[in-house]
Amino acid sequence: MIARPSDFARSALYYVQKVGHFYTQAPYFTEREGIVSFLVIYTASGSGSLSYADKTYKLTGGYVFFIDCMTYHISTTQRT
């Protein structure tokens, strides 16, 4: 689902841009930096890793992360 916030919301509030389920299969990665946005991801199952702010985190089912997309990050899906 893609949200369509008002001009006021976009200029003065935090707002949701997208919500949904996203399924991946290894090998898969997402690499970002310099985006004026925040990202919240919940790992429902499987495994992967997140490198963010000079640290690397192993992700498995049940993990949630919240990141500032202005900061460089890369997340990967690992084979199981």
N, CA and C of each residue as an Amber inpcrd file, in Angstrom:
protein
   240
   0.8450000  -1.1640000   0.0000000   0.0000000   0.0000000   0.0000000
   0.8960000   1.2350000   0.0000000   0.6300000   2.1600000  -0.8370000
   1.3830000   3.4120000  -0.8990000   0.4750000   4.5280000  -0.3940000
   0.9540000   5.2650000   0.6100000   0.1640000   6.3540000   1.2090000
   0.2630000   7.6130000   0.3620000  -0.7390000   8.4310000   0.4530000
  -0.7700000   9.7320000  -0.2230000  -1.0110000  10.8130000   0.8250000
   0.0190000  11.1700000   1.6030000  -0.1690000  12.1730000   2.6590000
  -0.4160000  13.5650000   2.0810000  -1.0670000  14.3830000   2.8870000
  -1.3540000  15.7630000   2.4710000  -0.0650000  16.5760000   2.4060000
  -0.1160000  17.7420000   1.7850000   1.0380000  18.6390000   1.7510000
   1.4680000  19.0090000   3.1690000   0.4920000  19.2510000   4.0570000
   0.8200000  19.5790000   5.4450000   1.5610000  18.4280000   6.1060000
   1.0730000  17.2130000   5.9550000   1.7280000  16.0550000   6.5710000
   3.1510000  15.9000000   6.0590000   3.3500000  16.0440000   4.7540000
   4.6920000  15.8980000   4.1860000   5.6390000  16.9820000   4.6770000
   5.1390000  18.1650000   4.9650000   6.0260000  19.2600000   5.3640000
   6.2130000  19.3690000   6.8720000   5.2970000  18.8110000   7.6860000
   5.3670000  19.0630000   9.1280000   5.3500000  17.8220000  10.0130000
   5.0660000  16.6610000   9.4610000   4.8870000  15.4670000  10.2940000
   5.7090000  14.2940000   9.7780000   5.9120000  13.3050000  10.6460000
   6.3830000  12.0080000  10.1810000   5.1640000  11.3110000   9.6020000
   5.3330000  10.6120000   8.5030000   4.1820000   9.9510000   7.8840000
   4.6330000   8.6570000   7.2220000   3.7030000   7.7670000   7.0400000
   3.9690000   6.4770000   6.4040000   3.9700000   6.6700000   4.8950000
   5.0020000   6.1280000   4.2400000   5.0610000   6.1770000   2.7820000
   4.5140000   4.8890000   2.1670000   4.9630000   3.7480000   2.7060000
   4.5530000   2.4540000   2.1630000   4.4070000   1.4550000   3.2980000
   3.4900000   0.5260000   3.1300000   3.2810000  -0.5620000   4.0730000
   2.9770000  -1.8050000   3.2540000   3.5330000  -2.9260000   3.6500000
   3.1970000  -4.1530000   2.9470000   4.1300000  -5.2880000   3.2880000
   3.9350000  -6.4110000   2.6210000   4.7960000  -7.5740000   2.7550000
   5.7740000  -7.5630000   1.5910000   7.0110000  -7.9180000   1.8760000
   8.0330000  -7.9550000   0.8460000   8.7770000  -9.2720000   0.9990000
   8.7120000 -10.1210000   0.0020000   9.3380000 -11.4330000   0.0570000
  10.5860000 -11.4360000  -0.8210000  11.6750000 -12.0380000  -0.3240000
  12.9040000 -12.1240000  -1.1010000  13.4450000 -13.5400000  -1.0620000
  14.3220000 -13.8260000  -1.9930000  15.0570000 -15.0820000  -2.0060000
  16.5090000 -14.7500000  -2.2500000  17.3920000 -15.4850000  -1.5950000
  18.8290000 -15.2690000  -1.7690000  19.2340000 -15.6580000  -3.1860000
  20.1610000 -14.9830000  -3.7780000  20.8360000 -13.7890000  -3.2370000
  19.9970000 -12.5300000  -3.5020000  19.8750000 -11.6930000  -2.4960000
  19.1390000 -10.4400000  -2.5960000  19.7860000  -9.4270000  -1.6600000
  19.8300000  -8.1710000  -2.0860000  20.3080000  -7.1250000  -1.1850000
  19.6420000  -5.8090000  -1.5170000  19.6070000  -4.9260000  -0.5230000
  19.1400000  -3.5540000  -0.6870000  20.2250000  -2.6590000  -0.1130000
  20.6250000  -1.6500000  -0.8750000  21.6900000  -0.7340000  -0.4500000
  21.1980000   0.6870000  -0.6890000  21.2420000   1.5040000   0.3730000
  20.7330000   2.8780000   0.2670000  21.6200000   3.8360000   1.0450000
  21.4380000   5.1220000   0.6970000  22.1000000   6.2090000   1.4330000
  21.5500000   7.5230000   0.8910000  21.4450000   8.5040000   1.7680000
  21.0670000   9.8370000   1.3350000  19.5970000  10.0240000   1.0060000
  18.7200000   9.1900000   1.5590000  17.2910000   9.3120000   1.3220000
  16.6490000   9.9170000   2.5660000  15.8740000  10.9590000   2.4030000
  15.2260000  11.6310000   3.5310000  14.0180000  10.7900000   3.9370000
  14.2820000   9.7530000   4.7300000  13.2410000   8.8170000   5.1170000
  13.7600000   7.9470000   6.2490000  12.8570000   7.2820000   6.9290000
  13.2060000   6.2810000   7.9240000  12.6170000   4.9610000   7.4620000
  13.2260000   3.8690000   7.8910000  12.7920000   2.5510000   7.4610000
  12.5970000   1.6610000   8.6810000  11.4430000   1.0230000   8.7620000
  11.1620000   0.0360000   9.7980000  10.9050000  -1.2770000   9.0810000
  11.6850000  -2.2940000   9.4230000  11.4990000  -3.6040000   8.8050000
  11.4110000  -4.6630000   9.8880000  10.4360000  -5.5380000   9.7330000
  10.2590000  -6.6840000  10.6140000  10.5980000  -7.9270000   9.8130000
  11.5190000  -8.7310000  10.3170000  11.8830000  -9.9840000   9.6660000
  10.9710000 -11.0750000  10.2110000  10.0460000 -11.5450000   9.3990000
   9.0870000 -12.5540000   9.8400000   9.7240000 -13.9440000   9.8980000
  10.5450000 -14.2670000   8.9030000  11.2090000 -15.5700000   8.8870000
  12.4310000 -15.4820000   7.9870000  13.2260000 -16.5210000   8.0070000
  14.4510000 -16.5360000   7.2190000  15.5790000 -15.8630000   7.9620000
  16.6300000 -15.5160000   7.2280000  17.7760000 -14.8650000   7.8640000
  18.4590000 -13.9400000   6.8880000  19.2150000 -13.0220000   7.4460000
  19.9480000 -12.0620000   6.6410000  20.8380000 -11.2330000   7.5300000
  21.3080000 -10.1280000   6.9950000  22.1640000  -9.2450000   7.7830000
  21.8790000  -7.7990000   7.4070000  22.1960000  -6.9270000   8.3380000
  22.0620000  -5.4870000   8.1410000  23.3670000  -4.8430000   8.5720000
  23.9910000  -4.0850000   7.6830000  25.1570000  -3.2700000   8.0360000
  24.6930000  -1.8300000   8.0580000  24.8600000  -1.1840000   9.2260000
  24.3460000   0.1630000   9.4390000  25.1660000   0.8330000  10.5300000
  25.5790000   2.0700000  10.2920000  26.3260000   2.8630000  11.2830000
  27.5420000   2.0980000  11.7970000  28.3130000   1.5450000  10.8730000
  29.5710000   0.8540000  11.1860000  29.4050000  -0.3950000  12.0410000
  28.2180000  -0.9990000  12.0400000  27.9830000  -2.2620000  12.7390000
  27.2260000  -3.1960000  11.8140000  27.4060000  -4.4970000  12.0230000
  26.6750000  -5.4940000  11.2520000  25.8450000  -6.3300000  12.2120000
  24.5750000  -6.5260000  11.8490000  23.6310000  -7.2530000  12.6810000
  23.1160000  -8.4680000  11.9140000  23.0360000  -9.6180000  12.5880000
  22.4210000 -10.7960000  11.9910000  20.9160000 -10.6930000  12.2280000
  20.1420000 -10.9060000  11.1830000  18.6890000 -10.8190000  11.2700000
  18.0870000 -12.2050000  11.1130000  17.1950000 -12.5460000  12.0100000
  16.4350000 -13.7920000  11.9140000  14.9840000 -13.4680000  12.2220000
  14.1150000 -14.4560000  12.1200000  12.6990000 -14.2380000  12.3710000
  12.4500000 -13.5720000  13.7080000  11.6170000 -12.5370000  13.7160000
  11.2830000 -11.8190000  14.9340000  12.0730000 -10.5400000  15.1450000
  13.0820000 -10.2800000  14.3330000  13.8770000  -9.0630000  14.4870000
  13.2000000  -7.8710000  13.8160000  13.3260000  -6.7150000  14.4490000
  12.8100000  -5.4590000  13.9090000  13.9590000  -4.4650000  13.8920000
  14.0670000  -3.6760000  12.8300000  15.0440000  -2.5910000  12.8560000
  14.4290000  -1.3050000  12.3350000  14.9490000  -0.2000000  12.8610000
  14.5090000   1.1580000  12.5190000  15.7630000   1.9240000  12.1490000
  15.8340000   2.4330000  10.9420000  17.0450000   3.1340000  10.5200000
  16.7210000   4.4490000   9.8190000  17.6710000   5.3470000   9.8760000
  17.6320000   6.6230000   9.1680000  18.2510000   6.3850000   7.8020000
  17.4920000   6.5430000   6.7470000  17.9650000   6.2460000   5.3970000
  18.9610000   7.2680000   4.8490000  19.2510000   8.3250000   5.6050000
  20.3370000   9.2310000   5.2170000  21.6870000   8.5540000   5.4500000
  21.7340000   7.6190000   6.4000000  22.9510000   6.8870000   6.7380000
  23.0800000   5.6650000   5.8320000  24.2890000   5.4180000   5.3370000
  24.5230000   4.2700000   4.4650000  24.1200000   2.9800000   5.1740000
  23.4190000   2.1080000   4.4490000  23.0800000   0.7860000   4.9760000
  22.9170000  -0.1960000   3.8290000  23.1770000  -1.4560000   4.1480000
  22.9710000  -2.5520000   3.1930000  22.3710000  -3.7130000   3.9780000
  21.3210000  -4.2890000   3.4310000  20.7300000  -5.4710000   4.0440000
  20.7290000  -6.5850000   2.9960000  20.9680000  -7.8140000   3.4600000
  21.0470000  -8.9520000   2.5590000  20.1900000 -10.1030000   3.0680000
  19.7150000 -10.8910000   2.1470000  19.0220000 -12.1470000   2.4570000
  20.0280000 -13.2490000   2.2840000  20.0500000 -14.1780000   3.2390000
  21.0040000 -15.2790000   3.1830000  20.2820000 -16.5740000   2.8340000
  21.0270000 -17.4610000   2.2170000  20.4820000 -18.7860000   1.8970000
  20.2830000 -19.5680000   3.1860000  19.2320000 -20.3710000   3.2150000
  18.9860000 -21.1980000   4.3990000  19.1730000 -22.6590000   4.0840000
